[in-house]
Amino acid sequence: MKMMQEASPRVTTDSQPNEVALEVRASKTSDDSARDEFVRAHSRGSFFHLRGWTRFVGNVHGHRQRDLLAWRGDKLVGVLPLMEGRGMDLRRQLISAPYAVYGGAIAEDRGSELALLDSAKELARSLGVGHLELRYRKDPEIELPGSDLYATFIRDLPDEPGDILALMPKKARAEARKARNRYGLELSRGVWYVDDLVRLFFQNKQALGSPALPHAHFRAILEEFDEEHIFVHLVRRRGTPIAAVMSFAFEDTLIAYYAGTQPGADREFSASNYMYMALQEWGVEHGFKKFDFCRSRQGSGAFRFKEHQGFTAQSLNYRYFLVKRKNLPTFTPSNSRTAFLRKTWTKLPSWIARRASNVLSHYLS
């Protein structure tokens, strides 16, 4: 294999007689249509492999696009979404894919997939980053150190909206019914609810001691993807917004991604129990076959909530290639060394936390 200049990474592999050589090179704008078509058709493709994801991240957070594509002649045979940015420790890093739960290389064959991985590792070395992070959902069967910090939650949806309740454990089912029948919670859809989502999302993040994402992040998602693929739902009680969620559509899967609830709304009105029940019902009504509750940190409150909704945890298979870093990154909410920072963050005036979040969000990835 031979790596060309860093600005345009390109790798070619030897081929057998009459076989078209494999070439790995940097993604170009002219590749976008073929790339997205490939991602949507691939069994391990995800919403976060689409070109729009890395494009919006670059526009909002300043990460540099390093996406790699594998070709055999004029046929696209592999995709690796990849971006260069800095983490909370300010070290440069390559991530597939930032601000996403899934990533890693997808390809038509094992050789193309490994060629993409080799190209990414070579790029990481040439850039001198701290590490390369590959957010595989399923085990990629590669010899790189991994992390068991996160799990994801995905299940099949029934044929009828009324059957969603039957999938929920007894206690969660009772809470969801009570929210609808006794408290009168209602679910509405509209991208104009994004301001409510951002406000509630920020409140929840500060209560957890974590920086939030800026308004521009959510607006950019709405601008990048059409209304057939991005949904914002609002939960109201007697006209008052108490919860909101932004979801993505990828093929037959509805992905519940960003959410926020009014402080006390879960305790008083079972807002989240209702919201996710109603969102799944809406998904069934609109033809979705799967519901992706996305990742949560093992043992966290969100992790337990999803289990209590009747979902089964599936460990994620994140892999790391260390370049200048000697150990796996540990700047996470579960790290005890961040406890003081989290506690301090919860006590900041909201306007200070909001302004600081706008800066720190570029390093959350």
MIKELO-442882 format. One record per atom (N, C-alpha, C): x, y, z; residue in three letters. Coordinates in steps of 0.001 Angstrom, whole numbers, padded with zeros to 6 digits, always signed. Layout:
// MIKELO-442882
XYZala/...
This chain:
// MIKELO-442882
+000840-001199+000000met/+000000+000000+000000met/+000874+001247+000000met/+000346+002278-000570lys/+001098+003521-000643lys/+000201+004683-000283lys/+000639+005493+000691met/-000133+006660+001114met/+000394+007894+000389met/-000525+008642-000191met/-000149+009861-000883met/-000138+011010+000106met/-000057+012254-000376gln/+000050+013420+000489gln/-001120+013504+001453gln/-000839+014039+002656glu/-001816+014075+003745glu/-003085+014806+003377glu/-003009+015841+002556ala/-004182+016647+002222ala/-005218+015827+001455ala/-004760+014785+000779ser/-005696+013958+000023ser/-005305+012502+000195ser/-005597+011890+001368pro/-005173+010523+001632pro/-005667+009568+000570pro/-004766+008733+000089arg/-005122+007795-000979arg/-004288+006526-000810arg/-004942+005405-000789val/-004263+004125-000658val/-004729+003217-001774val/-003794+002495-002401thr/-004163+001504-003392thr/-003640+000151-002939thr/-004330-000904-003296thr/-003898-002248-002944thr/-003654-003040-004206thr/-002727-003980-004104asp/-002443-004845-005244asp/-003661-005703-005555asp/-003849-006024-006809ser/-004998-006829-007211ser/-004526-008021-008040ser/-005386-009018-008135gln/-005102-010175-008960gln/-005304-009807-010429gln/-004763-010583-011313pro/-004977-010308-012739pro/-006471-010215-013059pro/-006827-009252-013879asn/-008203-008991-014303asn/-009099-008457-013194asn/-008522-008177-012025glu/-009301-007606-010930glu/-008958-006132-010782glu/-009986-005301-010627val/-009767-003865-010489val/-009153-003578-009127val/-008101-002787-009082ala/-007408-002482-007835ala/-008306-001677-006903ala/-008148-001896-005616leu/-008871-001146-004593leu/-008134+000144-004300leu/-008871+001239-004258glu/-008291+002543-003954glu/-009070+003182-002812glu/-008356+003653-001798val/-008954+004397-000695val/-008489+005834-000799val/-009438+006749-000816arg/-009089+008168-000930arg/-010058+009024-000135arg/-009698+010298+000020ala/-010550+011239+000741ala/-011849+011469-000030ala/-012933+011611+000726ser/-014239+011885+000121ser/-014262+013280-000500ser/-014948+013409-001626lys/-015130+014694-002300lys/-016617+015013-002393lys/-016932+016266-002594thr/-018325+016683-002709thr/-019051+015922-003811thr/-018341+015651-004900ser/-018962+014940-006015ser/-019304+013489-005674ser/-018774+012995-004536asp/-019053+011623-004116asp/-020303+011504-003242asp/-020848+012631-002816asp/-021871+012623-001772asp/-023082+011760-002107asp/-023578+011876-003315ser/-024773+011134-003693ser/-024526+009632-003665ser/-023416+009194-004262ala/-023085+007765-004284ala/-022822+007256-002881ala/-022181+008070-002078arg/-021882+007684-000700arg/-023166+007435+000099arg/-024112+008362+000038asp/-025348+008208+000801asp/-026172+007023+000307asp/-026154+006793-000995glu/-026865+005635-001550glu/-026252+004342-001020glu/-024922+004310-000952phe/-024226+003125-000437phe/-024559+002899+001034phe/-024520+003981+001829val/-024791+003880+003265val/-026195+003355+003520val/-027173+003874+002799arg/-028558+003470+003027arg/-028803+002015+002631arg/-028010+001507+001718ala/-028200+000129+001262ala/-027417-000883+002097ala/-026458-000410+002874his/-025583-001325+003617his/-026236-001761+004927his/-026076-003019+005285ser/-026712-003553+006492ser/-026186-002911+007773ser/-024967-002383+007740arg/-024407-001740+008928arg/-024287-000219+008765arg/-024913+000297+007710gly/-024939+001743+007543gly/-025815+002387+008607gly/-025541+003633+008930ser/-026321+004345+009943ser/-026550+005784+009505ser/-027434+006442+010213phe/-027704+007858+009948phe/-026425+008676+010021phe/-025502+008254+010879phe/-024282+009017+011140phe/-023188+008748+010112phe/-023404+007772+009239his/-022491+007548+008119his/-022818+008467+006941his/-023996+009082+006957leu/-024395+009953+005856leu/-023515+011195+005803leu/-023310+011706+004601arg/-022445+012883+004425arg/-022978+014083+005186arg/-024286+014213+005298gly/-024859+015364+005981gly/-024415+015483+007420gly/-024132+014345+008067trp/-023728+014405+009476trp/-022363+015077+009639trp/-021364+014613+008904thr/-020049+015237+009036thr/-020058+016670+008509thr/-020905+016945+007538arg/-020983+018308+007005arg/-021521+019269+008064arg/-022606+018889+008749phe/-023171+019795+009748phe/-022229+019958+010941phe/-021549+018877+011342val/-020595+018971+012454val/-019472+019936+012113val/-018983+019865+010896gly/-017930+020783+010481gly/-018394+022222+010467gly/-019610+022457+009984asn/-020132+023821+009911asn/-020346+024435+011284asn/-020805+023635+012252val/-021142+024166+013575val/-019949+024164+014518val/-019192+023073+014519his/-018164+022896+015539his/-016732+023042+015027his/-016575+023202+013723gly/-015249+023448+013184gly/-014377+022221+013015gly/-014945+021023+013213his/-014160+019817+012987his/-013837+019702+011495his/-012675+019145+011205arg/-012242+019017+009814arg/-012654+017666+009248arg/-013287+017689+008097gln/-013722+016453+007467gln/-012517+015647+006992gln/-012502+014346+007352arg/-011448+013435+006913arg/-012060+012134+006373arg/-013321+012201+005935asp/-014018+011007+005469asp/-013208+010272+004402asp/-013201+008929+004505leu/-012488+008087+003550leu/-013466+007194+002801leu/-013234+007006+001518leu/-014059+006135+000686leu/-013176+005114-000005leu/-013689+003901-000177ala/-012970+002843-000891ala/-013641+002618-002242ala/-012842+002539-003281trp/-013351+002381-004641trp/-012652+001223-005355trp/-013401+000543-006196arg/-012821-000371-007191arg/-013235+000174-008547arg/-012314+000842-009172gly/-012655+001543-010402gly/-013628+002663-010079gly/-014768+002683-010761asp/-015770+003717-010494asp/-016878+003212-009573asp/-016652+002086-008912lys/-017649+001529-007998lys/-017255+001781-006549lys/-018143+002432-005798leu/-017913+002679-004381leu/-018161+001392-003607leu/-017167+000978-002797val/-017290-000285-002080val/-017099-000140-000573val/-016862+001093-000080gly/-016686+001262+001358gly/-016703+002710+001788gly/-017169+002952+003020val/-017282+004305+003566val/-016791+004310+005006val/-015993+005316+005346leu/-015575+005536+006729leu/-015736+007025+007059leu/-016814+007398+007777pro/-016953+008799+008197pro/-015876+009102+009228pro/-015222+010242+009086leu/-014078+010532+009937leu/-013882+012035+010035leu/-013652+012535+011252met/-013437+013962+011431met/-012328+014200+012440met/-011618+015285+012216glu/-010523+015689+013108glu/-010976+016864+013966glu/-010782+016751+015262gly/-011134+017831+016183gly/-010339+017691+017458gly/-010728+018440+018460arg/-010046+018365+019759arg/-011037+017912+020824arg/-010541+017125+021780gly/-011364+016661+022879gly/-011303+017631+024046gly/-011968+017266+025155met/-011994+018134+026324met/-010613+018337+026927met/-009689+017422+026648asp/-008310+017611+027117asp/-007475+018405+026117asp/-008147+018915+025059leu/-007565+019759+024008leu/-006617+019011+023074leu/-006508+017695+023229arg/-005700+016928+022292arg/-006466+016725+020988arg/-005728+016759+019884arg/-006364+016465+018601arg/-006705+014980+018521arg/-007813+014686+017848gln/-008262+013306+017732gln/-009019+013116+016433gln/-009072+011881+015971leu/-009899+011501+014830leu/-011028+010639+015363leu/-012264+010959+014978ile/-013415+010222+015476ile/-014333+009831+014325ile/-014813+008611+014392ser/-015811+008105+013447ser/-016993+007561+014260ser/-018003+008416+014459ala/-018181+009774+013970ala/-018493+010662+015182ala/-018026+011924+015166pro/-018244+012809+016317pro/-019709+013190+016503pro/-020097+013398+017764tyr/-021476+013751+018155tyr/-022460+012665+017729tyr/-021940+011463+017496ala/-022763+010353+017013ala/-022588+009146+017926ala/-023518+008210+017841val/-023398+006984+018625val/-022812+005837+017811val/-022909+005922+016474tyr/-022387+004860+015629tyr/-021414+005441+014610tyr/-020525+004580+014129gly/-019550+004990+013123gly/-018757+003773+012689gly/-017503+004004+012322gly/-016653+002913+011869gly/-016806+002645+010382gly/-015952+001772+009873ala/-015942+001475+008444ala/-017043+000487+008079ala/-017687+000737+006953ile/-018619-000223+006356ile/-018170-000459+004921ile/-018269-001706+004464ala/-017770-002023+003127ala/-018454-003258+002576ala/-018286-003454+001275glu/-018875-004612+000598glu/-018178-005905+000987glu/-016901-005808+001341asp/-016130-007009+001640asp/-015110-006695+002728asp/-014585-007745+003323arg/-013658-007597+004448arg/-012382-006872+004030arg/-011886-007159+002855gly/-010655-006511+002405gly/-010804-005006+002298gly/-011924-004555+001763ser/-012160-003117+001634ser/-012311-002466+003004ser/-012976-003170+003924glu/-013163-002628+005265glu/-011824-002466+005974glu/-010966-003472+005863leu/-009658-003392+006512leu/-008773-002349+005841leu/-008930-002165+004543ala/-008158-001131+003848ala/-008547+000256+004349ala/-009838+000477+004576leu/-010285+001752+005143leu/-009690+001961+006532leu/-009683+000914+007336leu/-009117+001009+008671leu/-007625+001313+008610leu/-006902+000630+007749asp/-005467+000879+007617asp/-005197+002317+007183asp/-006022+002838+006272ser/-005862+004213+005807ser/-006103+005199+006941ser/-007114+004918+007762ala/-007405+005795+008892ala/-006262+005782+009898ala/-005693+004615+010156lys/-004570+004513+011081lys/-003351+005260+010542lys/-003115+005125+009245glu/-001988+005834+008639glu/-002207+007340+008682glu/-003440+007771+008458leu/-003767+009190+008546leu/-003566+009690+009980leu/-003984+008912+010956ala/-003816+009297+012365ala/-002344+009486+012696ala/-001513+008592+012189arg/-000072+008727+012422arg/+000478+009978+011752arg/+000081+010208+010507ser/+000630+011348+009765ser/+000208+012679+010372ser/-000998+012715+010965leu/-001478+013943+011600leu/-000933+014110+013009leu/-000453+013020+013603gly/+000076+013078+014955gly/-000986+013333+016005gly/-002187+012743+015819val/-003270+012948+016784val/-003024+012093+018023val/-003810+012370+019080gly/-003692+011545+020270gly/-004194+010138+020024gly/-005367+010030+019355his/-005929+008713+019087his/-006956+008779+017967his/-007276+007612+017456leu/-008348+007412+016495leu/-009436+006613+017200leu/-010680+007113+017176glu/-011800+006438+017825glu/-012803+005991+016769glu/-013166+004722+016809leu/-014081+004136+015835leu/-015306+003612+016576leu/-016459+004244+016363arg/-017653+003933+017134arg/-018517+002871+016442arg/-017974+001670+016397tyr/-018714+000557+015807tyr/-019886+000175+016700tyr/-020984-000184+016061arg/-022105-000725+016824arg/-021877-002213+017083arg/-021574-002961+016028lys/-021323-004394+016157lys/-019820-004655+016177lys/-019448-005795+016726asp/-018037-006155+016860asp/-017356-006170+015487asp/-016341-005303+015274pro/-015675-005253+013973pro/-014622-006345+013808pro/-014355-007106+014872glu/-013382-008195+014834glu/-012023-007696+014361glu/-011554-006656+015027ile/-010226-006107+014770ile/-009467-006050+016088ile/-008158-006160+016012glu/-007335-006206+017220glu/-006917-004793+017633glu/-007889-004074+018186leu/-007638-002758+018757leu/-008295-002718+020125leu/-007714-001989+021083pro/-008344-001897+022406pro/-009726-001276+022313pro/-010634-001737+023178gly/-012008-001259+023136gly/-012490-000768+024474gly/-013724-000278+024485ser/-014357+000232+025693ser/-015751-000367+025821ser/-016125-000732+027049asp/-017470-001246+027295asp/-018306-000231+028059asp/-017973+001053+027894leu/-018633+002109+028655leu/-020089+002300+028255leu/-020399+002084+026964tyr/-021738+002406+026465tyr/-022475+001174+025938tyr/-023793+001269+025978ala/-024659+000269+025360ala/-025748+001004+024590ala/-026321+000335+023598thr/-027421+000911+022849thr/-028665+000048+023055thr/-029818+000585+022659phe/-031100-000072+022919phe/-031966+000015+021659phe/-032187-001107+021010ile/-032965-001146+019767ile/-033957-002300+019836ile/-035191-002070+019383arg/-036141-003171+019328arg/-037096-003000+018152arg/-037713-004119+017777asp/-038710-004110+016709asp/-039992-003459+017221asp/-040657-002762+016342leu/-041956-002176+016665leu/-043067-003117+016222leu/-044196-003107+016924pro/-045325-003961+016528pro/-046032-003389+015308pro/-047031-004105+014837asp/-047783-003660+013662asp/-048830-002608+013995asp/-049298-002589+015253glu/-050354-001670+015644glu/-049883-000752+016777glu/-050210+000554+016727pro/-049798+001489+017785pro/-050252+001052+019172pro/-051437+000462+019249gly/-051972+000054+020535gly/-051185-001054+021205gly/-050300-001704+020458asp/-049521-002805+021014asp/-048235-002333+021700asp/-047925-001036+021597ile/-046718-000518+022243ile/-046779-000731+023757ile/-047921-000469+024357leu/-048062-000625+025801leu/-047725-002050+026247leu/-048069-003012+025433ala/-047817-004403+025798ala/-046329-004718+025866ala/-045490-003932+025190leu/-044043-004137+025218leu/-043408-003585+026490leu/-044149-002763+027215met/-043613-002094+028390met/-043858-002920+029649met/-042877-002945+030561pro/-043098-003618+031847pro/-044285-003002+032588pro/-044840-003756+033516lys/-046077-003377+034186lys/-046036-001977+034782lys/-044955-001650+035511lys/-044883-000350+036189lys/-044803+000789+035185lys/-043946+000650+034175ala/-043814+001694+033156ala/-045114+001861+032384ala/-045783+000754+032105arg/-047061+000794+031389arg/-048116+001568+032194arg/-048154+001320+033496ala/-049114+002014+034349ala/-048822+003510+034405ala/-047534+003860+034465glu/-047159+005275+034518glu/-047514+005986+033216glu/-047293+005328+032104ala/-047613+005937+030809ala/-049115+006139+030654ala/-049884+005160+031071arg/-051345+005296+031012arg/-051826+006442+031909arg/-051264+006509+033097lys/-051651+007562+034026lys/-051322+008936+033452lys/-050157+009047+032797ala/-049757+010319+032201ala/-050760+010765+031141ala/-051235+009814+030364arg/-052181+010157+029285arg/-053590+010395+029826arg/-054065+009505+030672asn/-055462+009548+031090asn/-055729+010480+032267asn/-054846+010484+033253arg/-055074+011317+034422arg/-054498+012720+034254arg/-053282+012796+033711tyr/-052632+014105+033598tyr/-052895+014786+032266tyr/-053448+014073+031302gly/-053820+014673+030026gly/-052651+015092+029157gly/-051532+014375+029230leu/-050384+014733+028391leu/-050692+014458+026926leu/-050171+015332+026070glu/-050405+015229+024626glu/-049095+015398+023884glu/-048958+014675+022771leu/-047760+014745+021932leu/-048082+015447+020623leu/-047263+016455+020269ser/-047436+017182+019006ser/-046113+017200+018260ser/-046198+017233+016929arg/-044994+017263+016099arg/-044875+018596+015385arg/-043630+019118+015305gly/-043370+020340+014553gly/-041944+020798+014760gly/-041229+021113+013685val/-039843+021554+013828val/-039760+022875+014584val/-040876+023629+014642trp/-040891+024898+015365trp/-040776+024703+016879trp/-040878+023456+017336tyr/-040717+023178+018763tyr/-039236+023069+019161tyr/-038346+023308+018217val/-036922+023131+018509val/-036453+024063+019629val/-037032+025258+019737asp/-036629+026173+020804asp/-036972+025593+022184asp/-038133+024947+022284asp/-038488+024290+023540asp/-037519+023152+023837asp/-037174+022387+022804leu/-036233+021295+022982leu/-034891+021800+023502leu/-034357+022844+022880val/-033057+023377+023287val/-033099+023846+024735val/-034164+024529+025115arg/-034290+025027+026490arg/-034331+023885+027500arg/-035146+022881+027234leu/-035276+021753+028150leu/-034003+020901+028175leu/-033388+020728+027025phe/-032138+019978+026922phe/-031049+020641+027764phe/-030955+021958+027663phe/-029955+022697+028440phe/-030207+022537+029939phe/-031451+022662+030371gln/-031769+022536+031788gln/-031367+021169+032326gln/-031658+020125+031553asn/-031302+018780+031992asn/-029798+018586+032071asn/-029089+019091+031060lys/-027642+018935+031054lys/-026994+019657+032235lys/-027447+020862+032534gln/-026851+021565+033661gln/-027151+020853+034975gln/-028352+020316+035103ala/-028699+019574+036319ala/-027810+018349+036500ala/-027322+017795+035389leu/-026424+016640+035437leu/-024962+017053+035574leu/-024701+018366+035503gly/-023336+018853+035627gly/-022536+018772+034356gly/-023226+018886+033210ser/-022557+018737+031918ser/-022871+019912+031002ser/-021889+020348+030188pro/-022183+021370+029172pro/-023223+020848+028184pro/-024003+021754+027635ala/-025014+021388+026643ala/-024518+021753+025248ala/-025338+021487+024267leu/-025037+021853+022887leu/-025740+023160+022553leu/-025149+023975+021691pro/-025744+025281+021393pro/-026962+025183+020490pro/-027735+026238+020473his/-028913+026315+019616his/-028532+026061+018160his/-027371+026563+017755ala/-026922+026415+016365ala/-026766+024950+015978ala/-026420+024097+016924his/-026253+022669+016654his/-027571+022059+016161his/-028645+022358+016853phe/-029951+021801+016509phe/-030503+022429+015235phe/-030310+023728+015095arg/-030768+024405+013886arg/-030062+023860+012653arg/-028772+023582+012798ala/-028001+023084+011655ala/-028482+021700+011221ala/-028881+020870+012178ile/-029425+019554+011833ile/-030700+019720+011006ile/-031575+020638+011456leu/-032825+020872+010733leu/-032566+021413+009332leu/-031518+022217+009176glu/-031195+022785+007871glu/-030529+021771+006959glu/-029764+020848+007541glu/-029019+019873+006745glu/-029916+018759+006203glu/-030866+018313+007023phe/-031727+017203+006638phe/-033158+017686+006455phe/-033886+017050+005549asp/-035250+017491+005286asp/-036213+016967+006346asp/-037438+017468+006301glu/-038435+017145+007322glu/-038925+015709+007234glu/-038518+014980+006209glu/-038857+013564+006133glu/-037916+012716+006974glu/-036817+013340+007437his/-035809+012574+008170his/-035516+013130+009561his/-036033+014298+009901ile/-035833+014901+011222ile/-037189+015299+011791ile/-037448+014882+013021phe/-038725+015189+013661phe/-038480+015777+015049phe/-039285+016757+015405val/-039268+017296+016766val/-040667+017139+017335val/-040766+016488+018466his/-042047+016286+019139his/-042038+016983+020495his/-043185+017533+020856leu/-043343+018247+022122leu/-044456+017596+022934leu/-044196+017434+024227val/-045225+016958+025157val/-045728+018156+025952val/-047059+018302+025969arg/-047659+019410+026723arg/-048683+018883+027723arg/-048815+019625+028808arg/-049884+019377+029778arg/-050656+020668+029938arg/-051908+020640+029538arg/-052761+021830+029583arg/-052095+023015+028861arg/-051480+022715+027733gly/-050865+023741+026902gly/-049453+024118+027291gly/-048943+023611+028419thr/-047607+023961+028881thr/-046599+022910+028435thr/-045513+023304+027729pro/-044484+022343+027306pro/-043764+021768+028529pro/-043666+020438+028581ile/-042958+019818+029703ile/-041890+018813+029248ile/-041855+018485+027965ala/-040830+017575+027454ala/-040762+017697+025937ala/-039603+017358+025374ala/-039430+017426+023919ala/-038358+016432+023492ala/-038443+015987+022253val/-037476+015025+021731val/-037267+015278+020245val/-036011+015167+019785met/-035680+015220+018364met/-035299+013817+017922met/-035924+013361+016839ser/-035695+012013+016329ser/-035230+012070+014888ser/-034538+011008+014473phe/-034057+010876+013104phe/-034694+009647+012464phe/-034908+009721+011167ala/-035382+008572+010407ala/-034243+008041+009555ala/-033979+006741+009690phe/-033002+006092+008814phe/-033592+004778+008336phe/-033953+004742+007065glu/-034624+003588+006481glu/-035871+003252+007289glu/-035951+002061+007905asp/-037166+001678+008620asp/-037058+001909+010126asp/-036047+002700+010557thr/-035783+002889+011979thr/-036027+004325+012411thr/-036729+004491+013521leu/-036927+005785+014152leu/-035931+005883+015306leu/-035099+006922+015285ile/-033998+007072+016242ile/-034307+008235+017173ile/-034585+007950+018434ala/-034824+008995+019435ala/-033467+009491+019928ala/-033113+010748+019615tyr/-031722+011169+019837tyr/-031547+012213+020936tyr/-032077+013420+020756tyr/-031936+014472+021769tyr/-033273+014666+022477tyr/-033222+014852+023800ala/-034463+015029+024546ala/-034227+015895+025776ala/-035309+016453+026286gly/-035242+017236+027515gly/-036598+017252+028187gly/-036601+017345+029505thr/-037855+017424+030257thr/-037792+018569+031256thr/-038931+019155+031510gln/-039032+020208+032523gln/-038671+019615+033888gln/-037853+020307+034690pro/-037527+019788+036023pro/-038790+019424+036797pro/-038816+018230+037314gly/-039957+017751+038090gly/-041047+017096+037267gly/-040996+017225+035936ala/-042073+016698+035091ala/-042128+015181+035085ala/-040992+014520+035235asp/-041008+013056+035299asp/-041597+012585+036627asp/-041210+013241+037683arg/-041704+012840+039002arg/-043200+013121+039155arg/-043649+014259+038666glu/-045037+014665+038865glu/-045996+014101+037820glu/-045527+013992+036561phe/-046445+013640+035475phe/-045980+012461+034622phe/-044882+011811+035002ser/-044352+010698+034203ser/-044149+011102+032745ser/-043569+012285+032554ala/-043451+012859+031212ala/-042652+011979+030257ala/-041518+011450+030704ser/-040686+010639+029814ser/-041336+009302+029499ser/-041980+008685+030504asn/-042711+007438+030241asn/-043725+007649+029130asn/-044457+008739+029228tyr/-045469+009021+028222tyr/-044828+009356+026874tyr/-043807+010231+026889met/-043232+010723+025635met/-042712+009587+024762met/-041985+008653+025357tyr/-041402+007594+024536tyr/-042434+006555+024130tyr/-043451+006335+024959met/-044556+005483+024537met/-045267+006103+023329met/-045601+007400+023451ala/-046334+008082+022385ala/-045479+008209+021128ala/-044169+008402+021288leu/-043290+008506+020131leu/-043234+007180+019380leu/-043180+006074+020105gln/-043190+004764+019444gln/-044524+004522+018740gln/-045625+004925+019366glu/-046923+004795+018710glu/-046941+005596+017419glu/-046422+006811+017475trp/-046337+007656+016281trp/-045484+006980+015214trp/-044374+006365+015643gly/-043504+005668+014702gly/-044226+004540+013985gly/-045007+003761+014728val/-045770+002674+014112val/-046765+003238+013098val/-047452+004313+013483glu/-048432+004938+012594glu/-047795+005418+011294glu/-046508+005770+011359his/-045833+006303+010174his/-044929+005275+009495his/-045133+004006+009800gly/-044495+002945+009034gly/-043128+002490+009487gly/-042647+002957+010618phe/-041337+002512+011093phe/-041437+001107+011678phe/-040372+000319+011492lys/-040355-001067+011948lys/-039465-001278+013169lys/-038551-000345+013420lys/-037644-000455+014558lys/-037583+000874+015305lys/-037285+000796+016594phe/-037106+001984+017424phe/-035731+001908+018066phe/-034917+002927+017814asp/-033553+003001+018337asp/-033519+004034+019452asp/-033356+003556+020686phe/-033317+004425+021870phe/-031917+004991+022094phe/-030963+004589+021254cys/-029580+005082+021269cys/-028821+004716+022540cys/-027611+005250+022613arg/-026687+004792+023644arg/-026922+005474+024984arg/-026525+004755+026027ser/-026436+005309+027367ser/-025219+004700+028045ser/-024676+005434+028979arg/-023536+004934+029732arg/-023995+003809+030658arg/-023240+002722+030668gln/-023594+001571+031496gln/-023794+001996+032947gln/-024930+001609+033536gly/-025184+001893+034935gly/-025735+003271+035235gly/-025902+004111+034221ser/-026401+005473+034425ser/-027911+005467+034610ser/-028451+006607+035022gly/-029890+006723+035166gly/-030612+006495+033854gly/-030061+007042+032762ala/-030681+006846+031442ala/-030667+005377+031044ala/-029577+004674+031367phe/-029457+003253+031070phe/-030567+002481+031787phe/-030753+002754+033072arg/-031771+002055+033850arg/-033180+002398+033361arg/-033391+003663+032987phe/-034706+004056+032481phe/-035077+003254+031236phe/-034136+003093+030331lys/-034418+002369+029098lys/-034695+000890+029372lys/-033980+000317+030316glu/-034282-001055+030700glu/-035683-001161+031299glu/-036056-000160+032096his/-037383-000162+032715his/-038498+000074+031694his/-038124+000534+030505gln/-039098+000663+029428gln/-039250-000634+028633gln/-038487-001643+029011gly/-038591-002941+028349gly/-037568-003173+027255gly/-036574-002282+027134phe/-035520-002434+026129phe/-034370-003269+026698phe/-033678-003971+025825thr/-032533-004785+026213thr/-031245-004111+025763thr/-030313-003975+026682ala/-029039-003314+026372ala/-028199-004174+025435ala/-027560-003508+024460gln/-026625-004164+023548gln/-025309-003397+023623gln/-024271-004022+024126ser/-022996-003334+024304ser/-022465-002814+022973ser/-021978-001584+023007leu/-021371-000998+021817leu/-019902-001403+021736leu/-019392-001420+020514asn/-018048-001950+020270asn/-017096-000857+019790asn/-016884+000142+020626tyr/-015974+001220+020274tyr/-014532+000698+020322tyr/-013732+001104+019339arg/-012335+000691+019257arg/-011438+001917+019132arg/-010214+001796+019646tyr/-009289+002925+019696tyr/-007922+002521+019157tyr/-007384+003399+018328phe/-006010+003262+017857phe/-005222+004417+018472phe/-004313+004081+019385leu/-003569+005097+020115leu/-002324+005505+019340leu/-002140+006801+019185val/-000985+007324+018473val/-000064+008014+019477val/-000387+009227+019878lys/+000421+009915+020890lys/-000102+009671+022305lys/-001329+009257+022399arg/-001909+008949+023708arg/-001479+007544+024129arg/-001159+007379+025410lys/-000714+006088+025913lys/-001860+005233+026454lys/-002946+005904+026875asn/-004078+005184+027451asn/-005378+005630+026789asn/-006432+004835+026945leu/-007727+005205+026398leu/-008220+006491+027050leu/-008950+007328+026297pro/-009494+008562+026885pro/-010427+008248+028038pro/-010337+009052+029104thr/-011129+008793+030317thr/-011933+010001+030768thr/-011957+011070+029972phe/-012700+012265+030389phe/-014176+012037+030095phe/-014832+011314+030992thr/-016235+010959+030826thr/-016986+011247+032118thr/-018329+011301+032069pro/-019108+011548+033281pro/-018906+010497+034362pro/-018501+009289+033987ser/-018318+008233+034974ser/-016972+008304+035680ser/-016109+009195+035216asn/-014791+009343+035841asn/-014940+010114+037140asn/-014522+009511+038248ser/-014670+010149+039558ser/-013899+011457+039658ser/-012860+011600+038825arg/-012060+012827+038878arg/-012802+014045+038333arg/-013936+013809+037647thr/-014713+014937+037130thr/-015862+015316+038064thr/-015975+014637+039205ala/-017105+014870+040113ala/-017175+016319+040586ala/-016037+016886+040942phe/-016027+018271+041420phe/-016469+019232+040317phe/-015998+018989+039104leu/-016378+019848+037982leu/-017875+019767+037723leu/-018431+018567+037786arg/-019870+018397+037556arg/-020685+019119+038628arg/-020269+018985+039874lys/-020993+019629+040966lys/-020936+021147+040834lys/-019775+021668+040459thr/-019618+023116+040270thr/-020511+023612+039141thr/-020580+022822+038057trp/-021372+023225+036887trp/-022847+023382+037238trp/-023356+022499+038089thr/-024775+022572+038455thr/-025121+023848+039206thr/-024133+024491+039815lys/-024384+025670+040638lys/-024147+026983+039893lys/-023686+026898+038644leu/-023439+028116+037872leu/-024753+028811+037520leu/-024780+030148+037484pro/-025953+030838+036935pro/-026188+030345+035508pro/-027437+030179+035113ser/-027747+029564+033825ser/-027136+030326+032653ser/-027066+031668+032762trp/-026530+032429+031636trp/-025030+032171+031466trp/-024334+031943+032572ile/-022911+031628+032482ile/-022722+030225+031909ile/-023510+029276+032404ala/-023417+027904+031907ala/-023744+027838+030418ala/-024710+028659+029990arg/-025089+028642+028577arg/-023953+029181+027706arg/-023357+030283+028121arg/-022254+030852+027329arg/-021050+029924+027323arg/-020755+029338+028476ala/-019625+028408+028541ala/-019893+027176+027699ala/-021137+026714+027690ser/-021502+025547+026883ser/-021263+025807+025404ser/-021558+027018+024961asn/-021363+027343+023547asn/-019917+027173+023125asn/-018993+027399+024046val/-017571+027237+023760val/-017152+025774+023931val/-017528+025179+025051leu/-017102+023823+025372leu/-017732+022778+024461leu/-018876+023098+023880ser/-019561+022113+023023ser/-018698+021640+021857ser/-017764+022482+021413his/-016898+022111+020299his/-015942+020976+020662his/-015805+020684+021955tyr/-014867+019662+022407tyr/-015580+018428+022971tyr/-016905+018389+022899leu/-017644+017274+023489leu/-017595+016030+022602leu/-017791+016185+021333ser/-017687+015121+020314ser/-018340+013823+020699ser/
